[in-house]
């Protein structure tokens, strides 16, 4: 037996991470800055987004969905730009259905990099406080899912 975070879908996470997700590659640096300021978080790196179409967009959304729904992710902070609103809506919906705590921040509405980072840090701290309240439960060892480590420092890289 071991202790883990039992998610709504029955999967078990052994970490309780806040994932900062830029909806476009344009926001990757913003996501990095936010994550660097929030111990207990990691961010998703990808260089794609609003210019992606067809199969490329489908692949990006499928990968983004898979990472956001991972049982080690307890909460998600989406960093959005107005140009990528429609494509990401399915990822938001599935994250909510899976019981993830989510917040969204829009770069254009906030008024640029500095304001977005400042506001996102506040939202991220609130999510981290909620994550701290979730207790680990005893689960069977069969709950453990093994995989390769795709995280360097505090970055999940879709291309690395």
PyMOL commands that set and color helices and strands:
alter all, ss='L'
color gray80, all
select helices_A, chain A and resi 25-36+54-68+82-97+107-110+113-132+141-143
alter helices_A, ss='H'
color red, helices_A
select strands_A, chain A and resi 2-6+12-13+17-22+41-45+73-80+101-106+137-139+151-152+155-157
alter strands_A, ss='S'
color yellow, strands_A
deselect
rebuild
show_as cartoon
